[in-house]
Amino acid sequence: MKKYILLWILFYSTFSFAQKIESHRLTKKEITQRELNNLSDFPIYKAFECSDKGGVYELLFCENQKTITQNDTLNTKIQAIYVLNDHGGFLEKWRINDLLEDYDPKETNIWFWTKYSSTKDLDGDGYIDPVIVYGTKTEYNEIRRVKIIAVYQNKKYVIRAVECDLDYCRSFKKDSNWNSLPQKIKTHIDQLVVKLRKEQNLILKDG
């Protein structure tokens, strides 16, 4: 009898545990209702609400939309903010800031690649492990830089890549602490890099 009770508790705990991981994109109305616009320096491009064992979180992707034309929106600065929804208030857990750099050819746009970013529990510990991806383009509309940031236990682990046809100006560097990430997260990122190479025709390798 004890064996069946133990199995039932294990099943129930596992089921409840799995139910806690959720994520969905917020509408503009929901962003306004939650007063999330007050948290960022720039307009919110996209926002997601996530929940895990730690509570309910808001992930904001913000771009300054410096130049807005009929066909395109160009950004010179971006910001990602992750906050805990704390009884009607917000407790910031981490923030990412970046801007255009002085490369030749000149960078003219920096933007979040939300189709490659994710808010999943990658290592199965009950907590979401956000992955943030963004890139820059040159004045010739070519991708110049790509950054992949994995956030584990509120600490950032970064891959920095520079695209270039010539070996000497191309780079692909992982932070020195990269190997301390759980293997499941590293495997997810490795698969993401392969996907980016294939779908965006990127090199993403050292020179």
TASULCOR-V444026 format. One record per backbone hydrogen bond with DSSP energy under -0.5 kcal/mol. CO is the residue of the C=O (numbers start at 1). NH is the residue of the N-H. If there is no record, write none. Layout:
CO;NH
CO;NH
This chain:
1;5
2;6
3;7
4;8
5;9
6;10
7;11
8;12
9;13
10;14
11;15
12;16
13;17
14;18
15;19
16;20
17;20
18;21
20;22
22;51
24;49
27;31
28;32
29;33
30;34
31;36
32;35
35;38
36;39
37;40
43;45
43;63
46;61
47;26
48;50
48;59
49;24
50;57
51;22
52;55
55;52
56;85
57;50
58;60
58;83
59;48
60;62
60;81
61;45
61;46
62;79
66;68
67;69
67;74
72;69
74;66
74;67
75;110
76;100
77;64
78;98
79;62
80;96
81;60
82;93
82;94
83;58
84;86
84;91
85;87
86;89
89;86
90;92
91;84
94;82
96;80
98;78
101;103
101;107
106;139
109;137
111;135
112;114
113;116
113;117
118;131
120;122
120;129
126;53
128;130
129;120
130;151
131;118
132;149
133;113
134;147
135;111
136;144
137;108
137;109
138;141
142;138
144;163
145;136
146;161
147;134
148;150
148;159
149;132
150;152
150;157
152;155
155;152
157;150
158;175
159;148
159;161
160;173
161;146
162;171
166;169
167;170
170;207
171;162
173;160
175;178
177;180
178;181
182;185
182;186
183;187
184;188
185;189
186;190
187;191
188;192
189;193
190;194
191;195
192;196
193;197
194;198
195;199
196;200
196;202
197;201
